[in-house]
Amino acid sequence: MRYRQLTTGTLALGVILLIDVLRVWLPGIITIFGQAASTPAELMGAFALGWFVLALGAPAVVRRVGARPVTVVAAVLLAVARLALTATPGGRTQLWLATAGLLAGLVWLVGVAADTDRPVPGLALGFAVNAALHAVLDTVDLVWRGGWLAWLLSSVAVVLFVLGTAQPGTRADGVTGTGGVRAWLLAGPALLLAGMVALSPALARTGMSFLVAGDGVARSPLFGLAPVPVAVAGFLFTALTRPPRGWSRAYGPVALLAGAVLFALDRGDLLLPAVLLAAVGLGACLALTDDASGPDSDASNASNASDTANASDTSNASARAARRGYAVAAGMLVFALGAVGYYSAYDLGYPNAAVPVLVAGLVAVVAFAARPVVHRLPGPFPPLRAAAAVTALALLAPVLADDIPLASNRDGPPERLTVVAYNIRMGFGLDGRFDLPGLTEVVERQRPDVVLLSEVDRAWLLNGGHDTLDLLAGRLGMPYVFGPAADPVWGDAVLSRWPMRDPRSLPLPAVGAPTGAQALAVTLDLGDGVRTAVVSTHLQPPPGRGPVVQARAVADFATRYAAGRPLVVAGDLNTEPGDEAYAEFTDAGLTDAFATARPLATSPADDPRQQIDHIFVSPGLTPGDPVAPRSTASDHLPVAVTLTLPPR
């Protein structure tokens, strides 16, 4: 039993390290390989899938060379790559280190599968601990944090992982059974569903922010990470306990499918129940495949124990190991296909809601079709104790989370407002690193009263599963209102030191553009009855044309919403002075706050040539000190202006 605990713990630790690498590698496809969105989506997809296809050759290597040497070498390479990513300055070095770590992790999984017929406890523990740690770290992983503590914890993790992998590859009872194929097949699909829905701290917090509002927009929630311990506890307990018999076993597949459907409906108020249902269902589905102690496996184990010298038994064991290896490699390919298929829709424009439902359906069918476990061997860890320990870790997340202070107008109306508009590219700088310090520094330097953000990502697995909005709002000490655009976790936001009232979000016509767009309006309550309307948007032009239709819709919506009050409209408008879409704002009576500073290019950030980020204001607001401060924390420069309010 002691060895089984070591095997399970090592598998869990390896899964955690592999997910860490994926959280660097997946965004690198867009921000580094993608060359600031200029690379065709098809080419990026081919690059992503190619490495998972290459891993399908790993079972043949394992069969020829042996599982132990392949597993140890792959574990060392995964550990080195993971540790090196903490120090890399970004760019292509980061991308290729993450790619090497990914491939090593895939080969390591295949090698582990050859000798492990009961992976469910290790996989479940790895998924759950990773989610708990991700929540405790406020969705900013150690690889992005740097500093001595990140180095220390990362070094301890990789050393323990390599030492655990280097132990003799024999199970505690000396044999390996026939089970495990279904469980290994579900490793990849389960990883995808855990990262997208079931065990995503960022998605849970975003769901909480919608429940606080209840009007189609999201606001800063109190204790936003509180659902995470519930999801972790439900997942881990159902994964480690024996499932019921008969048709009652269907509760797991049904719950998982229900969670995936709620997630696919793209409604912010359904995100939290989607997380909780998917977590319980995913754990229960994994438990259904934990069949190492089934009748066939027991018979096979008895035969193997009595005839270990028999050549046919050796051949059968090799074939079983190969099946498990191909199963995990195929399952990880499903992970890649699901991730690429889901997120590439935002570049190519096809419906993607079916992807999580189809993956959940695959998991549900494989799990329910598994042979019921009659006499299940005890697991390496007591289920209740393991679930309680990991849940206790997850409980630290809402306790340690920083509360965003409430906005206040108790000092009375100001004479001026400093407004910043910034396309933050999901928080990733030009070097491909997640750069919250850089974003915070360039915004704080302007001493803003109001910040309007574009390309805000709150939970996309493709971008590492961060809640960039809550993280940035916490650093700036400014409450936020969020308007979903492409889906409930990607859109635009307004942050303000002043109370925000009457938020409204208007979906904009797509007119052929694949990524959704919206206009988010809020009213700043400056005190003593003084109010100013603010509209944040990110126009998405159709292929080969300007965003004229969307610009007209935003200008009309903003002027109607302001109803004569002072008005600010800002964001990444993807139009330049003189363009037809630009004229839609000036024709609506708005003034370009940067007219006196033109030309003022804002994109790309390292060599600005395009004037596409703007702040428009209504008559009566007097703009001053227009600036586009230099920074590489995004692929755009921020724009800032100080507005003198009309005399009262």
ZAMI-262027 format. One record per residue (C-alpha): x, y, z. Coordinates in steps of 0.2 Angstrom, whole numbers, plus 5000, padded with zeros to 4 digits. Layout:
<rs>
R     X     Y     Z
R     X     Y     Z
...
</rs>
This chain:
<rs>
R     X     Y     Z
R  5000  5000  5000
R  5014  5012  5003
R  5021  5010  4986
R  5003  5013  4979
R  5003  5029  4988
R  5020  5034  4980
R  5014  5029  4963
R  4997  5039  4965
R  5006  5054  4972
R  5019  5054  4959
R  5006  5053  4945
R  4996  5068  4953
R  5012  5078  4955
R  5016  5075  4936
R  4998  5080  4931
R  5000  5096  4941
R  5017  5100  4932
R  5010  5096  4915
R  4995  5107  4918
R  5007  5121  4923
R  5016  5119  4906
R  5000  5119  4897
R  4995  5135  4905
R  5011  5143  4897
R  5010  5133  4881
R  4992  5136  4876
R  4993  5156  4877
R  5010  5155  4868
R  5001  5148  4852
R  4991  5165  4851
R  5003  5177  4858
R  5020  5171  4852
R  5017  5158  4838
R  5002  5169  4832
R  5012  5184  4830
R  4999  5196  4837
R  4985  5188  4828
R  4993  5190  4810
R  4995  5171  4809
R  4981  5161  4801
R  4971  5152  4813
R  4972  5136  4803
R  4991  5137  4805
R  4990  5139  4823
R  4979  5125  4825
R  4990  5113  4815
R  5005  5118  4826
R  4995  5114  4842
R  4988  5097  4836
R  5005  5092  4828
R  5013  5089  4845
R  4999  5078  4851
R  4999  5068  4835
R  5017  5065  4837
R  5014  5058  4855
R  5004  5044  4847
R  5021  5036  4842
R  5026  5035  4861
R  5018  5018  4864
R  5028  5010  4851
R  5044  5018  4859
R  5039  5012  4876
R  5036  4994  4869
R  5053  4993  4861
R  5064  5002  4874
R  5054  4998  4890
R  5042  5009  4901
R  5054  5013  4915
R  5068  5021  4905
R  5056  5031  4894
R  5046  5037  4909
R  5062  5042  4919
R  5069  5052  4904
R  5053  5060  4900
R  5050  5065  4918
R  5067  5073  4919
R  5064  5083  4903
R  5046  5088  4910
R  5054  5094  4926
R  5068  5104  4918
R  5056  5112  4906
R  5044  5117  4920
R  5058  5124  4931
R  5066  5134  4916
R  5049  5142  4912
R  5050  5151  4928
R  5066  5160  4922
R  5063  5162  4904
R  5061  5180  4898
R  5047  5176  4886
R  5047  5175  4867
R  5051  5160  4856
R  5062  5153  4870
R  5047  5152  4881
R  5037  5144  4867
R  5049  5131  4863
R  5053  5127  4881
R  5034  5125  4884
R  5033  5114  4869
R  5047  5103  4875
R  5039  5101  4892
R  5022  5097  4884
R  5029  5083  4873
R  5039  5076  4887
R  5023  5076  4898
R  5014  5067  4885
R  5027  5054  4883
R  5028  5053  4902
R  5010  5049  4903
R  5011  5035  4890
R  5026  5028  4900
R  5016  5029  4916
R  5001  5021  4908
R  5011  5005  4904
R  5014  5001  4922
R  4998  5008  4930
R  4981  5000  4928
R  4973  5011  4941
R  4976  5029  4937
R  4960  5037  4943
R  4966  5041  4961
R  4981  5049  4954
R  4972  5059  4940
R  4959  5065  4951
R  4971  5070  4965
R  4981  5080  4952
R  4966  5089  4945
R  4959  5093  4962
R  4976  5099  4970
R  4980  5109  4954
R  4963  5118  4955
R  4965  5121  4973
R  4982  5129  4971
R  4976  5139  4956
R  4963  5146  4967
R  4975  5150  4982
R  4987  5158  4970
R  4972  5169  4964
R  4973  5161  4946
R  4991  5167  4944
R  5002  5152  4943
R  5020  5151  4951
R  5027  5150  4933
R  5022  5168  4931
R  5026  5175  4948
R  5044  5173  4949
R  5053  5177  4966
R  5062  5166  4978
R  5046  5158  4984
R  5040  5153  4967
R  5058  5145  4964
R  5058  5136  4980
R  5041  5128  4978
R  5043  5124  4960
R  5060  5116  4964
R  5053  5105  4978
R  5039  5100  4966
R  5050  5094  4952
R  5063  5086  4963
R  5049  5076  4972
R  5042  5071  4955
R  5058  5065  4948
R  5062  5055  4963
R  5045  5047  4963
R  5046  5043  4945
R  5063  5035  4947
R  5057  5022  4960
R  5055  5004  4954
R  5040  5002  4942
R  5031  4988  4950
R  5014  4988  4958
R  5013  4984  4977
R  5006  4967  4973
R  5019  4964  4960
R  5008  4963  4945
R  4999  4974  4933
R  4981  4970  4928
R  4971  4972  4913
R  4961  4987  4919
R  4965  5006  4916
R  4961  5007  4897
R  4945  5017  4899
R  4952  5028  4913
R  4968  5032  4903
R  4957  5036  4888
R  4947  5049  4898
R  4962  5058  4905
R  4963  5070  4891
R  4944  5074  4890
R  4943  5075  4909
R  4958  5087  4908
R  4949  5098  4895
R  4932  5098  4905
R  4941  5102  4922
R  4950  5116  4914
R  4936  5124  4905
R  4922  5121  4917
R  4922  5109  4932
R  4938  5114  4941
R  4941  5132  4934
R  4942  5145  4949
R  4941  5159  4937
R  4925  5153  4929
R  4918  5150  4947
R  4922  5168  4952
R  4915  5175  4935
R  4899  5165  4939
R  4898  5173  4956
R  4900  5191  4948
R  4885  5188  4937
R  4875  5182  4951
R  4878  5197  4961
R  4872  5208  4947
R  4858  5198  4939
R  4855  5211  4925
R  4866  5204  4911
R  4882  5212  4917
R  4894  5207  4930
R  4901  5216  4946
R  4915  5214  4958
R  4909  5199  4969
R  4913  5197  4988
R  4921  5180  4991
R  4921  5176  4973
R  4931  5161  4975
R  4920  5153  4988
R  4912  5140  4976
R  4929  5133  4972
R  4931  5122  4988
R  4913  5115  4985
R  4918  5110  4967
R  4934  5102  4973
R  4926  5093  4987
R  4912  5086  4976
R  4924  5081  4962
R  4937  5072  4973
R  4924  5063  4984
R  4914  5056  4970
R  4930  5051  4961
R  4938  5042  4975
R  4922  5033  4982
R  4914  5017  4975
R  4900  5022  4963
R  4882  5015  4965
R  4877  5000  4956
R  4863  4998  4942
R  4855  5013  4934
R  4859  5024  4948
R  4877  5024  4941
R  4870  5036  4928
R  4869  5051  4940
R  4887  5055  4936
R  4886  5055  4917
R  4869  5065  4918
R  4876  5078  4930
R  4892  5080  4919
R  4881  5082  4903
R  4869  5094  4912
R  4884  5105  4918
R  4892  5105  4900
R  4875  5110  4893
R  4873  5125  4905
R  4890  5130  4901
R  4887  5129  4882
R  4871  5140  4884
R  4883  5156  4886
R  4874  5164  4900
R  4883  5171  4914
R  4870  5167  4927
R  4871  5149  4923
R  4890  5148  4925
R  4890  5143  4943
R  4878  5129  4942
R  4888  5123  4927
R  4904  5122  4937
R  4896  5113  4952
R  4886  5100  4941
R  4901  5097  4930
R  4913  5094  4945
R  4902  5081  4953
R  4898  5073  4937
R  4916  5072  4931
R  4922  5064  4947
R  4908  5051  4947
R  4912  5047  4928
R  4931  5044  4933
R  4925  5033  4947
R  4915  5022  4935
R  4931  5018  4925
R  4941  5014  4941
R  4940  4995  4936
R  4957  4988  4941
R  4948  4976  4954
R  4935  4969  4942
R  4933  4951  4939
R  4944  4950  4923
R  4957  4960  4931
R  4957  4949  4947
R  4959  4933  4936
R  4972  4941  4926
R  4982  4946  4941
R  4981  4928  4948
R  4987  4921  4932
R  5001  4933  4930
R  5007  4930  4948
R  5008  4911  4946
R  5015  4911  4928
R  5027  4926  4928
R  5040  4916  4919
R  5029  4912  4905
R  5033  4920  4888
R  5015  4922  4883
R  5011  4931  4899
R  5025  4943  4896
R  5018  4946  4878
R  5000  4949  4885
R  5007  4961  4898
R  5016  4971  4884
R  5000  4971  4874
R  4990  4978  4889
R  5003  4991  4892
R  5003  4996  4874
R  4984  4998  4874
R  4984  5009  4890
R  4998  5019  4881
R  4988  5022  4865
R  4972  5025  4876
R  4981  5040  4885
R  4989  5047  4869
R  4972  5046  4860
R  4963  5054  4875
R  4976  5069  4875
R  4973  5071  4857
R  4954  5073  4861
R  4960  5086  4873
R  4969  5096  4859
R  4955  5094  4847
R  4942  5100  4859
R  4953  5115  4864
R  4958  5120  4847
R  4940  5117  4840
R  4932  5127  4854
R  4943  5142  4854
R  4947  5143  4835
R  4929  5147  4833
R  4932  5165  4839
R  4944  5167  4824
R  4935  5157  4811
R  4917  5161  4816
R  4908  5144  4817
R  4897  5138  4831
R  4907  5130  4846
R  4894  5127  4859
R  4893  5109  4854
R  4911  5105  4858
R  4910  5104  4878
R  4894  5095  4876
R  4902  5082  4864
R  4917  5079  4875
R  4906  5077  4890
R  4895  5065  4880
R  4911  5055  4876
R  4916  5054  4894
R  4898  5050  4900
R  4897  5035  4887
R  4914  5028  4891
R  4911  5029  4909
R  4893  5022  4910
R  4898  5008  4898
R  4912  5002  4910
R  4910  4986  4919
R  4902  4989  4936
R  4915  4986  4950
R  4908  4973  4962
R  4923  4970  4974
R  4933  4986  4973
R  4951  4986  4981
R  4954  5000  4993
R  4961  5015  4986
R  4979  5022  4990
R  4971  5036  5001
R  4955  5036  5012
R  4942  5046  5001
R  4935  5056  5015
R  4952  5061  5022
R  4959  5065  5004
R  4944  5076  4999
R  4945  5085  5016
R  4963  5089  5015
R  4962  5096  4997
R  4946  5105  5001
R  4955  5113  5016
R  4968  5119  5004
R  4955  5126  4992
R  4946  5135  5007
R  4962  5146  5009
R  4957  5154  4992
R  4942  5164  4997
R  4950  5168  5014
R  4967  5175  5006
R  4958  5184  4992
R  4960  5203  4992
R  4944  5212  4993
R  4941  5226  4981
R  4936  5242  4990
R  4920  5250  4987
R  4919  5266  4977
R  4914  5282  4986
R  4908  5299  4981
R  4908  5306  4999
R  4921  5319  4995
R  4909  5328  4982
R  4910  5330  4963
R  4928  5332  4956
R  4932  5345  4944
R  4942  5333  4933
R  4941  5315  4928
R  4956  5306  4921
R  4951  5292  4909
R  4962  5278  4902
R  4956  5266  4888
R  4967  5250  4886
R  4966  5234  4875
R  4975  5223  4887
R  4976  5207  4876
R  4970  5195  4890
R  4984  5201  4901
R  4999  5195  4890
R  5013  5206  4884
R  5022  5207  4868
R  5035  5194  4875
R  5021  5181  4878
R  5022  5182  4897
R  5007  5185  4908
R  5011  5203  4913
R  5000  5210  4927
R  5014  5221  4934
R  5017  5229  4917
R  4998  5232  4915
R  4996  5239  4932
R  5011  5250  4931
R  5007  5259  4915
R  4989  5262  4921
R  4993  5268  4938
R  5006  5280  4931
R  4991  5290  4924
R  4982  5291  4941
R  4966  5286  4933
R  4948  5289  4939
R  4940  5278  4926
R  4948  5264  4916
R  4940  5256  4901
R  4947  5239  4896
R  4945  5229  4880
R  4950  5210  4877
R  4946  5206  4895
R  4948  5187  4898
R  4941  5180  4914
R  4942  5161  4912
R  4948  5155  4895
R  4958  5139  4896
R  4967  5144  4880
R  4974  5159  4890
R  4979  5150  4906
R  4962  5151  4915
R  4966  5168  4923
R  4953  5180  4929
R  4962  5195  4922
R  4949  5208  4926
R  4948  5203  4945
R  4966  5203  4946
R  4969  5220  4938
R  4955  5227  4948
R  4962  5221  4964
R  4979  5228  4960
R  4972  5245  4955
R  4960  5245  4970
R  4945  5249  4958
R  4928  5240  4957
R  4923  5234  4940
R  4908  5231  4929
R  4910  5218  4915
R  4901  5217  4899
R  4902  5200  4890
R  4905  5200  4871
R  4912  5184  4863
R  4905  5173  4878
R  4901  5176  4896
R  4920  5177  4901
R  4927  5187  4887
R  4923  5205  4884
R  4925  5223  4890
R  4925  5232  4907
R  4924  5248  4916
R  4934  5251  4932
R  4930  5267  4942
R  4935  5275  4959
R  4917  5282  4958
R  4901  5272  4961
R  4894  5265  4945
R  4875  5265  4942
R  4863  5258  4929
R  4875  5247  4920
R  4868  5241  4903
R  4876  5230  4889
R  4871  5230  4871
R  4876  5216  4859
R  4882  5223  4843
R  4878  5216  4826
R  4892  5204  4820
R  4891  5209  4802
R  4902  5194  4797
R  4915  5197  4811
R  4919  5180  4820
R  4922  5187  4837
R  4907  5195  4846
R  4906  5213  4851
R  4896  5224  4864
R  4895  5241  4871
R  4895  5242  4890
R  4887  5258  4898
R  4888  5264  4916
R  4884  5280  4925
R  4897  5287  4936
R  4889  5295  4952
R  4900  5309  4956
R  4890  5316  4971
R  4878  5330  4973
R  4868  5324  4958
R  4882  5325  4946
R  4883  5311  4934
R  4893  5306  4919
R  4889  5292  4906
R  4904  5281  4901
R  4903  5268  4887
R  4917  5254  4884
R  4917  5245  4868
R  4929  5235  4856
R  4923  5236  4838
R  4926  5220  4828
R  4927  5224  4809
R  4921  5212  4796
R  4934  5204  4785
R  4941  5218  4773
R  4929  5232  4779
R  4928  5244  4793
R  4916  5242  4808
R  4904  5255  4801
R  4888  5246  4807
R  4895  5243  4824
R  4901  5261  4826
R  4884  5268  4821
R  4876  5256  4834
R  4887  5261  4848
R  4886  5280  4844
R  4867  5279  4844
R  4866  5268  4860
R  4878  5279  4869
R  4869  5296  4865
R  4852  5288  4870
R  4859  5281  4886
R  4868  5298  4891
R  4851  5307  4889
R  4860  5324  4889
R  4872  5320  4902
R  4891  5322  4899
R  4897  5306  4889
R  4913  5297  4886
R  4915  5283  4873
R  4931  5274  4872
R  4940  5258  4868
R  4949  5249  4854
R  4938  5255  4839
R  4948  5247  4825
R  4945  5263  4815
R  4957  5278  4811
R  4953  5296  4809
R  4945  5300  4792
R  4938  5282  4791
R  4919  5280  4789
R  4917  5271  4805
R  4927  5285  4814
R  4915  5298  4807
R  4900  5289  4815
R  4906  5296  4832
R  4909  5313  4826
R  4893  5314  4816
R  4884  5309  4833
R  4891  5325  4840
R  4906  5318  4849
R  4923  5325  4850
R  4940  5316  4847
R  4949  5319  4864
R  4965  5317  4855
R  4962  5329  4840
R  4975  5341  4846
R  4988  5327  4848
R  4986  5319  4831
R  4994  5308  4824
R  4994  5297  4840
R  4997  5279  4835
R  4993  5265  4847
R  4996  5249  4838
R  5006  5238  4838
R  5014  5243  4854
R  5032  5240  4849
R  5031  5250  4833
R  5015  5260  4833
R  5008  5264  4816
R  4989  5263  4818
R  4978  5276  4827
R  4964  5264  4832
R  4962  5266  4851
R  4951  5282  4855
R  4942  5292  4868
R  4927  5302  4862
R  4918  5315  4873
R  4902  5325  4872
R  4902  5344  4871
R  4905  5352  4888
R  4919  5340  4893
R  4936  5348  4890
R  4950  5336  4886
R  4968  5339  4891
R  4985  5331  4893
R  4981  5317  4879
R  4994  5304  4879
R  4998  5286  4874
R  5011  5280  4886
R  5024  5267  4879
R  5023  5250  4886
R  5024  5232  4880
R  5012  5225  4893
R  5000  5222  4878
R  5000  5223  4859
R  4991  5240  4860
R  4996  5256  4869
R  4984  5263  4882
R  4977  5280  4879
R  4973  5293  4893
R  4966  5310  4894
R  4960  5322  4908
R  4943  5329  4906
R  4937  5345  4914
R  4919  5343  4919
R  4906  5356  4915
R  4904  5370  4928
R  4890  5366  4940
</rs>
